Amino acid sequence: MIEAHGIVKRFGDFTALDGVSVDVPTGSLTALLGPSGSGKSTLLRVIAGLETPDEGKVVLEGEDVTRVAPQERGVGFVFQHYAAFKHMTVWENVAFGLKIRRRPRAEVKQRVSELLQLVQLARLGDRYPAQLSGGQRQRMGLARALAVDPKVLLLDEPFGALDARVRKELRLWLRRLHDETHTTTVIVTHDQEEAMEVADCVVVMNAGHIEQTAAPRELYDNPANEFVMSFVGPVNRLGDTFIRPHDVELLLEPNGSTQEAMVQRLVHLGFEVRVELVRDDGETLSAQLTREQVEGLELQAGQIVYVRPMRQTIFAD
Amino acid sequence: MIGKYVVRFAALGYLTALLAAPLGYVFWRTFRHGLGPAWAAVTTPDAVHALKVTLILTAIAVPANTIFGILAALAIVRHRFPGAGIFNAVVDLPLALSPVVVGLALLILYGRGGWLGGHGVVFALPGMVLATIFVSLPFVVREVVPVLREIGTEQEQAAATLGASTVQTFTRVTWPAIRWATAYGVVLTTARALGEFGAVSVVSGRLAGKTESLTLYVQDRYQSFDEVGAYASAVVLALIAVTTLLLMTMLKPKEETR
């Protein structure tokens, strides 16, 4: 269990964290999700001990570690830009924590080969980080952090520097790894899809505080406010109401509860088609349809259609 | 293609005219009458003593400035402290200041009637050591600072989360990264310490066989119309410098040049 209570962290005049409290249950995988500058990385670094909070406390597995050095916290930390030890081989990188702990040579050897196997780098042990791809480097970073059997694993935008395809692969792989090891894990990301896909629980952060903490589905279906709603997925805003593009139905005939709109553009995204519309009052919105639906309606740019929201959300102030 | 050769020719020509030719001439003048006279000239008691003085100055200044240089570079890059900007600028002062001014300053400070005067600093080895340290101070700092900036702090933070103490982080992570920058700084420091003339000349009093370093000895011989003595000692200086450079080039592993 990771508990952060009322964490305040300021950098000069800038308040990065403004009294943030969060609980991460043992064995879970929690995502800290938010735009840049929301304080998510700072919170992770406070948990790791790489930043000292101005106020508040951090409790790891029941022990108050607020004033404990990062060396003594038993955390594994994975950095966005890998932080690979450039002058060491992959094997030496992974063995680093074990050698610092003066573990017997045979144990180090066995543990490192196990981990290299786990992260699929068994054949690349004698390479240097510069000879690896970004994805391989980050898998090495993960093995290095796991080597010391950390109580908690903290990942700071671990896939942020990788290209989209590798990012998706590693995301799935991380989830499978977590299902095997059950290490309490916190991952920081600005990518809502990544957070929803990988985590049991998502903490949405904005401007130094928490907007909502919920399971991915709950977050999507019942967002606490406008910020969460628009951050966890695409959204149309019409006056006070918010509608997800996949909740917009398009009809060819008006039926009383519909509004008239003109098709501006059709964007083909494979199975899905995004229909960009403009209403006669000038407001724009988009609808997400399947290809079959678009073909059934024989939609064309310039065509007049009738919009019916199937589900809409209004937030009370 | 032709442009490339023109550039190469110009660069080589420049080097030849300004460096290789005078140096070659010194060698030629030294060994014109064979090895015998040259050897005799550098083994006179005064010459041997001057060499010893130069080696002592270098042996003190180089380690002192290496340790100071690494600490100063760490302070400049890793820590924010009041006056850091001024400190960073002051490190470069020895490069900007004429060595003669440095010598004069030491003379005024430690000489008779100076603030810290009367302790056998001036016209003796301690003054020469101070002068040498001062003029060769910036080189290690200037080589190490950009490398520290480039490697950033993430590797050190990673080491900390893996349990490494500050000392372990330095020896296992930071030092291997700045090792070759330090070595290059050491070579430059050594070269500067060996070749220092102006500052040492002012504070030493130039007592032959006592406070004469090899550079001073070269000038002394030249002014006494002892041509072979002057040239042969110059060759000794040049050989020490070249050896230092070669040693570093040889020790540097191939992976670093990749």
Contacts between the chains, C-beta under 8 A, distances in Angstrom:
chain1	res1	chain2	res2	distance
A	48	B	161	5.9
A	49	B	161	7.8
A	50	B	157	5.5
A	50	B	160	7.4
A	50	B	161	7.3
A	69	B	160	7.5
A	70	B	157	7.6
A	70	B	160	4.7
A	70	B	161	5.1
A	71	B	160	5.7
A	71	B	161	7.6
A	71	B	163	5.0
A	71	B	164	6.8
A	71	B	165	6.5
A	73	B	161	7.8
A	75	B	161	5.9
A	76	B	161	6.9
A	77	B	157	7.4
A	77	B	158	6.7
A	77	B	161	4.1
A	79	B	154	5.3
A	79	B	157	7.5
A	79	B	158	6.4
A	81	B	154	6.3
A	83	B	154	3.8
A	83	B	155	5.2
A	83	B	157	6.8
A	83	B	158	4.1
A	84	B	155	7.5
A	85	B	155	5.9
A	85	B	158	7.5
A	85	B	159	7.7
A	85	B	172	7.9
A	85	B	173	6.0
A	86	B	151	7.7
A	86	B	155	7.4
A	86	B	177	7.0
A	87	B	176	4.4
A	87	B	177	6.5
A	96	B	159	7.1
A	96	B	162	5.5
A	96	B	164	7.6
A	96	B	172	7.6
A	97	B	162	3.8
A	97	B	163	5.7
A	100	B	162	6.2
A	100	B	163	4.7
A	100	B	164	5.0
A	100	B	168	6.1
A	101	B	163	6.1
A	128	B	255	7.7
A	141	B	158	8.0
A	144	B	158	7.5
A	144	B	162	7.0
A	145	B	161	7.5
A	145	B	162	7.7
A	147	B	162	7.9
A	148	B	162	6.2
A	148	B	163	6.5
